[in-house]
Amino acid sequence: MLKGLFTEINRRCYHPDLAALLLRITLGGLLLFHGWHKVHGGIGFILDMLGEHGIPQFIGYGIYLGEVVAPILIILGLFCRLSALAVIGTMIVAWLLVDSGNTFHLNDVGAWAIEDLVFYIMTAVVVFFLGSGKYSLSSNPTWR
């Protein structure tokens, strides 16, 4: 009886396309807050950090791709895999420039100091492998 109950629950709750949509909204929506901050507050501090590391400052403008354009495309379900790669790259650069020294540390409340970066990277990895699912603005799977 218990096995039948769990089988029925599993059958009724299996909705990978809905899960993909919720994952896309979560990743894109939360990351878009970071992008919104950059749009309104500017990216001068990022350009300065790049310059301090001897990296050409124009590369810093890629932050708009990784934190504004890619999250919007992910939410819409368009070019999800390519956008996920942009997010992964952006977060790795953020980690290397800002938080690499915190990799093996905990923050003031006992959480991993870079857990937000890891969250964005890993959810983008899942979106990369999963794709957008059928709940996308594109009916053509090639563009999802």
ABEGO torsion letter per residue (X at the ends): XAAAAAAAAAAAABBAAAAAAAAAAAAAAAAAAAAAAAAAAEAAAAAAAAAAAGBBAAAAAAAAAAAAAAAAAAAAGBGAAAAAAAAAAAAAAAAAAAAAAAAABBBAAGBBAAAAAAAAAAAAAAAAAAEAEABBABABAAAX
